[in-house]
Amino acid sequence: MPSSTGFTRRQVMTTSAALAVTALAIPTAAQAAARSTSSAASASALDVVANMQPGWNLGNSFEAIGADETAWGNPRVTQAFFRRLKAQGFRSIRIPVTWGQHEGPAPTYTLDPVFLARIKQVVDWALADGFYVLINMHGDAWQWVPNMPTQHDAVLAQYTATWQQIAATFRDEPRRLLFESINEPFFTGSSGDQQNAVLMNELNTTFHSVVRATGGGNADRLLVMPTLGDTPDQPKIDTLLATFSALDDPNLVASIHYYSFWPFSVNLAGYTTFNAATQQDLTDTFDLLHRAFVAKGIPVVVGEYGLLGWDSGPGTVEQGETLKYLEYLGYYARHRGLTTMLWDNGSRFNRRTLQWNDPSLYAQIRSSWTGRSGTASTDQLFVPKGKTPTDATITLNLNGTRLLRIDVGTRPLIRGVDYTVSGNTLTIAAATLSRLTASQEYGTNAVLSLRFTEGIPWAVNVITYDKPVLTSATGTTASLVIPTAFNGDKLATMEAVYADGTAAGPQSWTTYQQFNVAFTPDYTAGTITLPTAFFDGVTDNTTVTLTFHFWSGAILTYTLTRSGTAVTGASV
């Protein structure tokens, strides 16, 4: 029975042990000497993880909750798929697996032999194609493992039994197969940080002892262990370091996930660009990982990376800003000795066509594995329709490269005539813009391909536009659809405030609302939709002023009035 503090007697004892372990986060002289004598093994772990770069995730397949691996919309995995993926340049695959739904009852928690055989088949295919493979415990981390604070013994028994069966099944696989203890773990009903640290340590150390006890290839197999939530912050890292120090095993790997600075990752709070603050978040995080782990001989796998906004809908994070983020992430991960694994739920590399849904995104990712690419402050040049253009300037992010030339299709522009370069400032001549937008059709009229001495070209869309127009609308709190003439422009973000200037909408801490959550543009239909998610954060019988910010720099104001479930809107 839990005590009044929420801890069982066993947990209190474990807490004391964990506190002792925490005190050993910095190795003693004896431990340092021991690690020195096993430096070859430690280097081997670093070498293995380095050889895994770059990595990719088989997301939304075997961790899917449902009838089988197709339950979340992806096709069955085939050996041909792995061969095609290998041709894309990836060297490792992380295969997320949810085990609990395929297990029998306590006390044995016997895994379905058909499911287990299918996982082994897929793992063996990937290994046969030369991949490093990482399998984990995935969806279980949000299904039954979170109950550990209140159902400690039951959860630990299932966790132990599950890993015993996994480890036994894969005992004789080559060392290119790695195990990961759990994905993004968290605990429900915990008393706080201290108990979270105790439970996190217990999961990882149990995983370690269970796998090592099975012997064979598992005796020195690389074991990947996450921080709480796979979060890269110092207190959680300290807990994992304490675990590693106590285990004193040279074949351990740290795991975290990185989806960028959150407001940028989902386009919230006005973070529409990969700006200095967003870049600093990345460098601070990767510096911390290098300092905490890599510099001490502990390899790090960034087990998932990407942008959270990818799952919200198209255009959440503007294309050029996405590419700048990916270019810098690839570069700085190399700089800090981190192995990265792209999260792909099936929307990046199409598992039916075996083609990239966005080839430019893939090209940028692949280029970043080995070098740097030049980018620029924007990938959009807006030219007003029906007006004589003026010279346009763009700041180049040279990243150690030089601009060689600019092409439009197969035709190069003439340096000194069509454009000039002074330091990192590129100027496109007004006459050139006039020629490129001669069709005067709304939208992209031409694409400038900036070619640098290294890396991939940077595309700049030359866009003809007029100021967008918003039309009055009526609707309900279920949905308000605003007819919008975008006129070649695109929406960057939206603000929402009450009459007193305070924030309206679901994000009350910022006036800038979340793209594709609080509002969604549809450029084909010519609409901006405000869904229930927005109105859930709007007080009844109020007037809200919306400010729409467009990429051209245009700013439009729109007024909403809510009365009960009825909503009316009008352009200001």
URNOR-V141399 format. One record per residue. N is the residue number from 1. NEAR is the number of other ideal C-beta (glycine too) atoms within 8 Angstrom. Layout:
BEGIN
n=<N N>
near=<NEAR NEAR>
END
This chain:
BEGIN
n=<1 2 3 4 5 6 7 8 9 10 11 12 13 14 15 16 17 18 19 20 21 22 23 24 25 26 27 28 29 30 31 32 33 34 35 36 37 38 39 40 41 42 43 44 45 46 47 48 49 50 51 52 53 54 55 56 57 58 59 60 61 62 63 64 65 66 67 68 69 70 71 72 73 74 75 76 77 78 79 80 81 82 83 84 85 86 87 88 89 90 91 92 93 94 95 96 97 98 99 100 101 102 103 104 105 106 107 108 109 110 111 112 113 114 115 116 117 118 119 120 121 122 123 124 125 126 127 128 129 130 131 132 133 134 135 136 137 138 139 140 141 142 143 144 145 146 147 148 149 150 151 152 153 154 155 156 157 158 159 160 161 162 163 164 165 166 167 168 169 170 171 172 173 174 175 176 177 178 179 180 181 182 183 184 185 186 187 188 189 190 191 192 193 194 195 196 197 198 199 200 201 202 203 204 205 206 207 208 209 210 211 212 213 214 215 216 217 218 219 220 221 222 223 224 225 226 227 228 229 230 231 232 233 234 235 236 237 238 239 240 241 242 243 244 245 246 247 248 249 250 251 252 253 254 255 256 257 258 259 260 261 262 263 264 265 266 267 268 269 270 271 272 273 274 275 276 277 278 279 280 281 282 283 284 285 286 287 288 289 290 291 292 293 294 295 296 297 298 299 300 301 302 303 304 305 306 307 308 309 310 311 312 313 314 315 316 317 318 319 320 321 322 323 324 325 326 327 328 329 330 331 332 333 334 335 336 337 338 339 340 341 342 343 344 345 346 347 348 349 350 351 352 353 354 355 356 357 358 359 360 361 362 363 364 365 366 367 368 369 370 371 372 373 374 375 376 377 378 379 380 381 382 383 384 385 386 387 388 389 390 391 392 393 394 395 396 397 398 399 400 401 402 403 404 405 406 407 408 409 410 411 412 413 414 415 416 417 418 419 420 421 422 423 424 425 426 427 428 429 430 431 432 433 434 435 436 437 438 439 440 441 442 443 444 445 446 447 448 449 450 451 452 453 454 455 456 457 458 459 460 461 462 463 464 465 466 467 468 469 470 471 472 473 474 475 476 477 478 479 480 481 482 483 484 485 486 487 488 489 490 491 492 493 494 495 496 497 498 499 500 501 502 503 504 505 506 507 508 509 510 511 512 513 514 515 516 517 518 519 520 521 522 523 524 525 526 527 528 529 530 531 532 533 534 535 536 537 538 539 540 541 542 543 544 545 546 547 548 549 550 551 552 553 554 555 556 557 558 559 560 561 562 563 564 565 566 567 568 569 570 571 572>
near=<3 8 9 4 7 10 11 9 7 8 12 11 8 11 12 8 8 12 8 8 13 11 6 12 9 5 8 7 6 6 11 9 8 9 13 7 6 9 9 6 10 12 9 10 16 12 8 13 14 10 8 12 12 13 17 14 13 11 10 9 13 12 12 14 8 7 4 7 10 11 9 11 6 11 7 6 11 7 8 7 10 14 9 9 11 10 6 11 7 11 11 15 15 16 15 14 11 15 11 11 8 9 13 7 5 7 5 7 13 7 13 9 6 6 9 12 8 9 13 10 8 11 14 9 11 12 13 7 10 6 13 13 14 18 14 14 15 12 13 13 13 8 10 8 14 11 11 12 13 8 8 11 7 9 12 11 11 13 13 10 12 15 15 10 12 12 13 8 9 14 11 5 10 6 8 10 15 13 17 16 14 14 14 10 14 10 11 8 7 10 8 6 6 8 15 12 13 12 13 15 14 10 14 13 11 12 15 14 8 12 13 10 6 11 7 7 12 12 7 7 12 12 15 16 15 18 15 11 9 13 9 12 7 7 8 13 15 10 14 14 11 14 14 13 13 9 9 8 9 10 11 14 15 18 14 13 13 11 11 13 10 9 10 16 12 14 14 13 8 8 12 10 8 9 8 5 8 14 10 8 10 15 9 8 10 13 9 11 17 13 8 11 13 14 7 6 11 12 14 16 15 15 15 13 11 9 12 11 12 10 6 11 6 4 10 12 13 12 8 11 12 11 13 11 15 12 16 11 14 13 11 11 12 11 7 11 10 13 15 12 16 13 11 12 10 13 7 12 13 9 9 5 4 9 7 10 7 7 7 9 12 12 9 13 12 9 13 15 10 4 7 11 15 15 11 14 6 8 11 10 13 11 13 9 11 5 5 5 11 5 8 11 8 13 9 14 10 10 11 5 12 6 13 6 8 13 12 11 5 3 6 7 13 7 10 4 8 9 13 8 10 5 4 7 10 14 12 13 11 10 6 12 14 10 7 10 13 7 6 8 6 9 8 7 13 9 10 14 10 14 9 14 5 9 11 7 8 12 10 13 11 14 14 14 14 10 9 13 8 11 9 7 10 8 10 8 9 8 9 13 9 13 9 12 8 12 11 11 15 11 13 8 11 14 10 15 12 12 7 4 5 7 11 13 12 11 13 9 5 10 8 10 17 11 17 12 10 15 14 9 11 9 7 4 5 9 10 14 11 13 11 8 9 14 13 8 11 14 7 7 5 11 9 14 13 12 12 13 11 13 10 9 6 9 8 11 10 14 12 14 10 15 7 5 6 8 15 9 14 7 10 6>
END
